[in-house]
Amino acid sequence: MPEYPDIVVYVEALRERIVGSRLSRLRIVHPFLLRTAEPRPEALAGKRVSGVERIGKQIVIALEEETFMVIHLMIAGRLRWFPESGKGPAKIPGKLGLAAFDFETGSLVFTEAGTKRRASLHLVAGREGLSPFDRGGLEVIGSTDEAFSAALARENHTLKRSLTDPRLFSGIGNSYSDEILHRARLSPFKLSSAMSAEETSRLRAAAEAVLVEWSERLRRELSGKFPEKVTAFRPEMAVHGRYGQPCPVCGTPVQRVEYAENECDYCPVCQTEGRLLADRALSRLLKGDWPRTIQELEALKAKNSTLGDPTDSPPPRAGP
Ligand SMILES: [Zn+2]
C-alpha cells in the first residue's frame, strides 16, 4: 500500500499539474469505485482545483466551493498522468482502469491491479465532511517525543502493529514500519507498554528520519516526473522485502515472520539480540526444532543442506 513517502510525491506531482486548472469531467468506469451518493460527479465539472492535500494514506483533491475528491489507493491502486495533448481525453485502460479525472492540463487516470476492488473514491461537499477520513493518527514528522509517546501508549500492541495503526500513527504501513524498526534497532514484536523513554525517543527519531529520507529519495528519483513506479519493495530498503539478503548494517541474513495477513522483515542481530521471532507456519513445519538464535538457524541450515532446508525459501503463508 502506498505510504507517506509515496503519497507525498503523488501530492506534490499533482499540485504542479492541476492546481488552478478546471476539472472538465470525471469519468467513472467502475461504479463500485465511488462510495458516496452526493455530490454527483457531474456536479463537479467546471470547478477549479484549489489544492491537493494528504490525509493519512489518502490523496485529497480540493476543488473550489469546498468540494473534495478523496482518493484511497489501498494496496494496488495507482495514478497515471497524461498531459493534455489536444487529441481529446486520455483513454482509460480496459483491464486496470477505474476512472479518469479530466483537467484542462491533462487527465489523471486511476487504475487498480488485480481482481480485488478495494481502491475508493469519495466526493465530499464541505470541509467538515473530510473529518471521517482522518483516523486520528499522529503525523510523525515534526512531532515531539511527548506526543509520540502518548500515541504509542494509547493501546498496548506490538510496535509493528502500533506503527501501522492509522488511529495511532498517520501514513505508515507494512513497508516503512519494517524500515523504521530496523533503523530504531527495536524488535517488531516488542510491546509498546514495555518501551523505555529512551527507546520511545529513538523510535520517534527513526520514524521521522525514515519518512523524510524516503520522501526525499523518491522526489530526487522523479526529478519532476509523475510517479509511475510506486512499489512497496525497493532495493535500497534495509530489510523490507529483503528476506535472506544481508542486513546493510551487519550482514546477517534478513529474517521474515508471517502472521495473520501481514508480514514483517527484520534483522535478528540489529533488532532482536540474535533471537528469531516465532513464525506460526514455520514453527509447525519445524515441529520442536524451532531455532532460537540466528547461530542455531545457520547450524540447522548446514545440517539440513543435503535434505533441502525448508528455511531456505520464504516460509509458507499461515493458514486461514
Ligand atoms: Zn543487522
Boltz pocket constraint, residues with backbone or C-beta under 6 A from the ligand:
constraints:
  - pocket:
      binder: B
      contacts: [[A, 247], [A, 248], [A, 249], [A, 250], [A, 251], [A, 252], [A, 267], [A, 268], [A, 269], [A, 270], [A, 271]]
      max_distance: 6.0
